[in-house]
Amino acid sequence: MTSQGRYRRSLAMIASVAAVALAAGACAGAGGGGGSGASGEKSINVLMVGNPQMEDISRLTADNFTKQSGIKVNFTILPENELRDKVTQDVATGAGQYDVVTVGAYEVPIWAKNGWLHETSSFAAADAAFDQADLLEPMVKSLSGTDGKMYAVPFYGESSFLMYRKDLFEKAGLTMPERPTWQEVAKFAAKLDDKKSGVAGICLRGLPGWGEVFAPLTTVVNTFGGTWFTKDWQAQVNSPEFTSAVKFYVDLLKKHGEAGAAQSGFTECLNTFGQGKAAMWYDATSAAASLEDPKTSKVAGKVGYTFAPVEKTEYSGWLWTWAWAMPKTTKKADDAWKFIAWASGKDYEKLVGQQLGWSRLPDGKRKSTYEIPEYQKAAAAFYKVTLDSIANANPENPGTQPRPTVGVQFVGVPEFADLGTKVSQQVSAAIAGQTTVEEALAEGQKLAEQVTLKYR
């Protein structure tokens, strides 16, 4: 079974296992004991997404956190779609295999409401060294429940922006505006597309998954005037605005996108652009940390960064954070918190800067990050536009009309994960030339209308 298939199955399980999960959570009191194995060794199990920042922490933990705390950390690292599948199964079913999991701004409010996560506000309040007041307010808000408490801690935060090769633009006599439109981006892609030299005009995600292709694509839908649902829960997936945005995105990829676009997610685009095989890339601001590392990137020092392209809105960047959460089932909450506080703390950022390079900091979560002189110097090309993009992301009103829930690149209801993933499969098929956009969105409209029955 594909990862999307397993993910849909796990989402379908949620309703039937919620009672089990809540019961299991009730048995695991907040601030539970550290926990030790039979040998007396303390350890925790951490499940996280396989992005560069997570790979960095997996390398730094044993020689730093474990030596300092005596707590061994067993990491499981998975690609984004597989991670979502695995973490949903573990948390929703109350399996209790992991003490810490990486989740995002979509899951946390929903799972907090279901009682599946420890709140972290009390841990942070009792830990003066953590300095919760230093966290950026948009990230805190995105990880809070309706009770105002935080239920996860940001590891890094991001919006989205357009990355482009300054050298290629200069060679072609082109100038990138500070706030480009998508129509301008399409023209640039056409002029810079050089398949004979192995350079695509632009790289964009096409991989199925609500958090893969539909992360950037939903921001395009928003700024083109579309929405998944109106404020009164009318499905809009085959509306003229939604269709126009998806056709634009699919056509741009077909004409000037990277090879194998239908199977390209964040990781694949990071590799493509970082290896100099695309002239532009629209994606997460967090990608800059890797692109500016000369040890791993062929384009370090050659990249320009500007705001997410727009059409009918002033801004269109998303708001996201990969964050550490503690499932209610963990019996090692104290030790789990020690890891979380270290991983999201100021000292960890300094450790990354000193050992791996200052551009690689897991930024986008703390005000103090942007006051570090070494970071300002290493991240001079991107840190200001990153911070401005985060500040101007608008989860409450990301498009041209009122929405029924919060979310820039997602719809903040449990059903969206399954809906977005299914529609994304249709869109990816359109990118691959296996169906048309109109046919893909006609199927998507039917699925979206099923969701509205619960809310209208």
Steps between C-alpha positions, in 0.01 A plus 500: 500500500628851418578751773191699395289188522626424849447862596138497388445176690650649815278809473197279461600323819498818706128518564481140618805511721456845655344359813787256543756776451331727750481223755865424455584868531309525825724233649818696421512799730674820397855522624531123528820332606815495293494126445791258475563174324576175678869592508425832669587698188268791434373526143224655293368421154469790255320483165580784262479616140810454285583865429856638522444663840388167645792317347728758664355442846524124462875543450550743788289338772721217627813711553311788657153440644561138602839578656348788695177330608572127495190452283547294185286609206384235251411681178270376225523728194249470214408690181213745550213290367617190689556705814143632491371146456709359784446778753125506438475126555705517820329801658143439385498135603680561828771251404753683714810401304647852503568753772555795264369548147534778243165643401391826344264792526223296337498209742562667836171691555296201383691246707501727804122520480486120485715473812778314325792727598661623820474875534849647509427842652540375856833334418624819333381719788690285750818513291641853528791421269261417216368860473162444339453877465778494239294283262347677201131567563371356167665167585366493855150582377509230233594238762243598761164350585173680560598523868793722407760242608782386275488130406824476306828691482635634169830352382507733204243724337448602142300683244555459125692711252647498152863398461681587178846478347644852498775401258256360245275805526798732450625301203154520338463870579200439727410675826295329771245733664479508880136391473466302175171388352447146383467626144845658526639176644357304208669735253832466683465121498444500124808715436728309736385149412807328356430130494796438267731621777303311764342811656123521541329837503345429839465224757165445672362214706285249315516206740161382631419598858303780661825623653700445182357632173211678670722697736623733223201443275242611756685830540470543123128422524465762777667781308312413179178565692406139575430305816422142598181608679304821542428633849164316501663173387420498131760286319697695239749248363374525140425872514645720222757652738619167642514351151691798361763472774550126458515526120761773530709289741471180296572675169804676649639169620430325171663771292791614714515282812749242613514146361281257693298782654208275589725319747690803631436614857693737724802271528525439126466871418761588762741265329409619150542870579797447730682313224448787255236327289226766521494877457225560760327317780192601699491323836570521873720775641676233706663370182741795499696353790614212279536701180751736662718222636798470264576151630177360355372755247638588157304826496612647835549874459323501162140504622265794537192486724179694456140490619256230390352583158152652499208564268210664686637523855782709651672196654456128445760323713391214722557459874640174632709359777638155555459464872573255782192349664460246781222245447286455811605135503864569588611390845819703465366854479770653719783356294311580180473863610873516575568398141242743358633790708855426384403452136299824482724699731741787437805292587415242234491772235849610608616139484377466141665825405833406654515142373304500174490861383292803597277488193373158611328621816144365542364854477153649479405433862691740731538878497852470640616298197481811286723693741797258475775682304644180355157393379424842352822482300455141381128544425522854362349394168179363648436565869314831464262377229446183705401697809280736298331208325419334833369826641274563201358148465130515579340168602168671580463672163749367244299569186239731356195382695412384855584141595324252731822405684858617543783386277697643207606180324247273669145498634501455876259208533582129546347402167738716299792259529310230316330742260819685412694179447236350269468815292878531486521159339270622224705817454826304487344281233420817304862613533606161365259538208276214610186714543389860451476766768127528440451126552722503809310786663160358407591195709638730769175696514303183573735416786486853637120499493503190720701695759252788499216270612650495850538875534211662312 
